[in-house]
Amino acid sequence: PRGGPPPAQPPVGGAPPAGSPPQQQQQQGGGGGGGGAQQPVEFDHAINYVTTIKKRFASEPETYKKFLEILHTYQKEQRGIKDVLDEVSTLFADHPDLLKDFTYFLPD
């Protein structure tokens, strides 16, 4: 005898079923590791840092523009990180707190 209903067909388009909640993982302090889970925190830190520079040099917009120019030049890989640090050190010579915070973002 032929038993049972015909096999179910897969959904058209192959999309995963909707409505399943994404899994969330949180990493808490310590342990080094360079996981991507830390990226949002670092991104927020970078945004806050640039905002601090913009406010600090509100009366000296050329200094702020120069900082952005240094970063842009580095991003285009026209200069090494040592050159970038030298330029930022000169630019922020009278602002050791900004220079210290800048070193947080340097590669190891």
Sequence and secondary structure as in RCSB ss.txt:
>XXXX:A:sequence
PRGGPPPAQPPVGGAPPAGSPPQQQQQQGGGGGGGGAQQPVEFDHAINYVTTIKKRFASEPETYKKFLEILHTYQ
KEQRGIKDVLDEVSTLFADHPDLLKDFTYFLPD
>XXXX:A:secstr
   S       TT    TT         S S    GGGHHHHHHHHHHHHHHHHHHTTT HHHHHHHHHHHHHHH
TTSS HHHHHHHHHHHTTT HHHHHHHHTTS  
